[in-house]
Amino acid sequence: MVAVLPSGGAKFEQARVGRRKSTPYLLLIPGLAWLTVFFLVPLFSLAQTSLMNARQPGNPDAGFLPGFNVANYSSAMQAYLEQYARSFEYAAMATVLALIIAYPLAYFIAFRSGRFKNFLLVLVVAPFFASFLIRTYAWRTILADDGFVTQFINNLGLLPDHRIIATPIAVVAGLTYNFLPFMTLPLYSSLEKIDVRLIEAAGDLYAKPFTGFRKVTVPLSLPGVVAGTLLTFIPAAGDYINAQLLGGPTDRMIGNVIDSQFIQIRDYPTAAAMSFVLLVTILVVVTVYVRRAGTEELL
Amino acid sequence: MNRTPEDPRIAHLVRLMSRRRVLQLGGLAGVGAVAAACGSGIGGSTASTSATPAPTNTDISDKEKIMNWSTWIDYIDVDKAGHRPTLDRFHRETGILVNYNEDYNDNNEFYAKVRTQLENGQPIGRDLITATDWMANIWIRKGYAQRIDLANVPNHANIGETWMNVAFDPTRAFTMPWMSGFAGLGWNKKLLLKATGKTEIKTLDDLWDPRLKGRVTILSEMRDTIGVTLMAMGKRADKFTDADFQAAIDLLQKKVDDGTIRQVTGNDYKTAMAAGEVIAAIAWSGDMLNDTNTYGFNIPESGGTLWTDNMLIPVLAAHKKNAEAWMNFYYQPDVAATVAAYVQYISPVKGAQDAMKKIDPTQVNNPAIFPDQKTLASVQVFMPLTDVQQASYSQKFAKLSGA
């Protein structure tokens, strides 16, 4: 065959192969450029800022000079360990709650909603049509001290402070609400992919419905659980809007501290060091989690 | 004289360039490129180069009859239709349209928003801001404020005596006071009566009433909250030690930890009080007194703080002359009286009290607008802070709000 081909055709083939080889790299350029400009450069600048020295000790207003002041990290950690711990605690609680709420919801949409499936999916995403801030503000009204919800729960004797706003309950509830779609959508997509015949087969092999759910549906939906928990936990740990608008002074999270250090105190190195610690801690937590959960299925 | 290009922005750039270039080239020749490269820090660049004259602006006031103002909410008269009569009158008389932005929520927050531009010698897009004394001090000291051209503001002479004698701007060359006010104790009348059976709050201890637990807020403006607390502890707000400050923080921290204080807030405490979430607060006088049917206000028996917000023209403002026209307009006694009658803060304009007789006779002897000697004796101006004190105090104060 090859011998029959005119030499010009061979060259043409070669050129095509060459172009095909370079195509993936060309396709990568926009993404890489984006990441470099908007992720790597700021990350480097953040790291550099976190190690700066004050031009005048005790006076952040005088500005900062490049340096290698590792003490920024230890002093920041020492002063705000409480808020770090609280951030991960609240984020973990919100993630678990979101999972408990989202799993049945996603299950229903995937298997039982029939022709309403698309409509229900739109409803899950609908909150995104309004701004994050406005939705969080709305909760202040819904959960207001004299409002129906608070009065009702309070009458059941469940509220030690007789209120919801400015308590940890409001912050965790706000986080759960705001990140619920990020949990629901990946769960739905992995539940929806399950081959129903596998569940039927479990029934044929005399598994009770719940056993079938436990041994077939749950394992097959795990990729969705992992993706959903990551998409909820990571932004929730760094969030500060919910704690700011719904929490009180004893419910602040690390995002609030970073905000206050940047805006009020203007101590950029401390703020940068805290951001960096948050970044690294989340990275470690997520790595351990993903290793344990196994994400081959995700990819 | 150099001819500058027609377009004011280009003209500005040309001038900026030439001055900068000259300085830079001189610096490079003397110290070398390495030093210049190492000198890049964050912040404070103007502090170190304060010898450089502040960049001058090209004023396009005559071409563009507008003025951009950033100020606090609820700080000018509003009629029932939602219009602002005083701004409308200014527009009718001068043809200048004021873009009135209520985006000055908090001194620190606003400063943080425009700081990078100021440090890089870029215009911030505002021709006038309303900064509290201590913040105005920072702007003047760093060269971010423009000197007022007194030829454009003959009514500058109407600044009340009390306001002329300020340390940060001794001849009022850069600032003109907008309003002064007190920080003291405010409450929602109906809710207070329901919760405690009392009709007013007189001392800081009344605020810590167990029946008000979780329904009390304090101001995020450190000088007001700490000032009121210091005086309640028998100290002075205008002269105190680090230990006094720490004692005030400790007292408030205890009230935060035991749940008495619900929130440390900016101006939005008023919204929370209207919604019924907050019953009583450390509050600003005018906020409470402009609706006496709903709210009550007292200067605590131990004393309150007195502060002033000042009109200040930022560097590179494009409509400086229009801003000066506004300052001059506001400093007419009848205009000042009209605004004060609505906002219920202290008017710094000479003759406003006389003018009030025509505008609203019931307000002539209102101590909230024209405080008498007894009222003034019960308030203090917060002690001026050094940079280091400012930094360490705000750090400690921020911890009170949990961050």
Boltz contact constraints between the chains, C-beta under 6 A:
constraints:
  - contact:
      token1: [A, 55]
      token2: [B, 44]
      max_distance: 6.0
  - contact:
      token1: [A, 58]
      token2: [B, 388]
      max_distance: 6.0
  - contact:
      token1: [A, 58]
      token2: [B, 391]
      max_distance: 6.0
  - contact:
      token1: [A, 59]
      token2: [B, 387]
      max_distance: 6.0
  - contact:
      token1: [A, 59]
      token2: [B, 388]
      max_distance: 6.0
  - contact:
      token1: [A, 59]
      token2: [B, 391]
      max_distance: 6.0
  - contact:
      token1: [A, 60]
      token2: [B, 391]
      max_distance: 6.0
  - contact:
      token1: [A, 61]
      token2: [B, 387]
      max_distance: 6.0
  - contact:
      token1: [A, 62]
      token2: [B, 44]
      max_distance: 6.0
  - contact:
      token1: [A, 62]
      token2: [B, 47]
      max_distance: 6.0
  - contact:
      token1: [A, 63]
      token2: [B, 41]
      max_distance: 6.0
  - contact:
      token1: [A, 63]
      token2: [B, 43]
      max_distance: 6.0
  - contact:
      token1: [A, 63]
      token2: [B, 44]
      max_distance: 6.0
  - contact:
      token1: [A, 64]
      token2: [B, 41]
      max_distance: 6.0
  - contact:
      token1: [A, 64]
      token2: [B, 42]
      max_distance: 6.0
  - contact:
      token1: [A, 65]
      token2: [B, 41]
      max_distance: 6.0
  - contact:
      token1: [A, 145]
      token2: [B, 277]
      max_distance: 6.0
  - contact:
      token1: [A, 146]
      token2: [B, 276]
      max_distance: 6.0
  - contact:
      token1: [A, 161]
      token2: [B, 214]
      max_distance: 6.0
  - contact:
      token1: [A, 166]
      token2: [B, 262]
      max_distance: 6.0
  - contact:
      token1: [A, 248]
      token2: [B, 262]
      max_distance: 6.0
  - contact:
      token1: [A, 248]
      token2: [B, 263]
      max_distance: 6.0
  - contact:
      token1: [A, 249]
      token2: [B, 256]
      max_distance: 6.0
  - contact:
      token1: [A, 249]
      token2: [B, 264]
      max_distance: 6.0
  - contact:
      token1: [A, 249]
      token2: [B, 401]
      max_distance: 6.0
  - contact:
      token1: [A, 249]
      token2: [B, 402]
      max_distance: 6.0
  - contact:
      token1: [A, 252]
      token2: [B, 402]
      max_distance: 6.0
  - contact:
      token1: [A, 252]
      token2: [B, 403]
      max_distance: 6.0
  - contact:
      token1: [A, 256]
      token2: [B, 403]
      max_distance: 6.0
  - contact:
      token1: [A, 257]
      token2: [B, 403]
      max_distance: 6.0
  - contact:
      token1: [A, 260]
      token2: [B, 398]
      max_distance: 6.0
  - contact:
      token1: [A, 260]
      token2: [B, 403]
      max_distance: 6.0
  - contact:
      token1: [A, 263]
      token2: [B, 109]
      max_distance: 6.0
  - contact:
      token1: [A, 263]
      token2: [B, 112]
      max_distance: 6.0
  - contact:
      token1: [A, 264]
      token2: [B, 108]
      max_distance: 6.0
  - contact:
      token1: [A, 264]
      token2: [B, 398]
      max_distance: 6.0
  - contact:
      token1: [A, 265]
      token2: [B, 394]
      max_distance: 6.0
  - contact:
      token1: [A, 265]
      token2: [B, 395]
      max_distance: 6.0
  - contact:
      token1: [A, 268]
      token2: [B, 42]
      max_distance: 6.0
